Amino acid sequence: MPTRPRRPDPEPLEHDDGKVVLAGTALWVLALVVLGIARLAGAEVQGWWLAMCVCGTALGLIGVRYTQRRRDAIDRDAGLGSTAAPLP
């Protein structure tokens, strides 16, 4: 079977990571609110379900802060005209 020449890799897509992480965090908060209301209404809600929502929310907030700091560092480095070679 003949081999075709390899096409070049496409450029990475530019997107806002913070919005993606924020959307995921909002879903964890929504799940926590829904489960909390269901528990107050008398439904059988497992305690670990609520714990997972709390952990997901906490990790999401850490992720939001991380993406903000990452974006700020990228913007700062771009403004300085950094000549450092990118990591592989």
C-alpha positions in Angstrom: 0.0 0.0 0.0 1.6 3.3 -1.0 2.1 5.9 1.7 0.8 9.4 1.3 2.8 12.3 2.4 1.7 13.5 5.8 -0.3 16.7 6.0 0.8 19.4 8.4 -0.9 19.5 11.8 -3.7 22.1 12.1 -3.1 25.1 14.3 -4.6 24.8 17.8 -8.0 26.4 18.3 -8.1 29.5 20.4 -10.8 29.4 23.0 -11.5 30.7 26.5 -10.7 28.0 29.0 -12.2 30.0 31.8 -15.7 29.9 30.3 -15.5 26.1 29.9 -14.4 25.6 33.5 -17.0 28.1 34.7 -19.8 26.3 32.9 -18.7 23.0 34.5 -18.6 24.6 37.9 -22.1 26.1 37.3 -23.4 22.6 36.6 -22.0 21.3 39.9 -23.6 24.2 41.7 -26.9 23.5 40.0 -26.7 19.8 40.9 -26.0 20.7 44.5 -29.0 23.1 44.7 -31.3 20.5 43.0 -30.2 17.7 45.4 -30.4 20.0 48.4 -34.0 21.0 47.5 -34.9 17.3 46.8 -33.5 16.3 50.2 -35.5 19.1 52.0 -38.6 17.8 50.1 -38.1 14.4 51.6 -36.5 12.5 48.8 -33.8 9.9 49.5 -30.6 11.8 48.6 -27.4 10.0 49.4 -24.9 12.0 51.4 -22.1 11.2 49.1 -24.0 12.8 46.2 -24.0 16.1 48.0 -20.3 15.6 48.9 -19.5 15.0 45.2 -21.3 18.3 44.3 -19.4 20.2 46.9 -16.1 18.7 45.8 -16.9 19.4 42.1 -17.8 23.0 43.0 -14.6 23.5 45.0 -12.4 22.0 42.3 -14.2 24.1 39.7 -13.5 27.3 41.6 -9.9 26.3 41.8 -9.9 25.7 38.1 -11.5 29.1 37.4 -8.8 30.8 39.4 -6.1 28.8 37.6 -7.4 29.6 34.2 -7.6 33.3 35.1 -4.0 33.3 36.3 -2.9 31.3 33.3 -4.6 33.8 30.9 -3.0 36.7 32.7 0.4 35.2 32.5 0.1 34.5 28.8 -1.1 38.1 28.2 1.8 39.4 30.3 4.3 37.3 28.4 2.9 38.3 25.1 3.2 42.0 26.1 6.8 41.6 27.0 7.7 40.1 23.7 9.0 36.9 25.2 11.7 35.2 23.1 11.7 32.0 25.1 11.2 28.9 23.1 7.9 27.1 23.7 7.9 23.9 25.5 7.5 20.7 23.4 
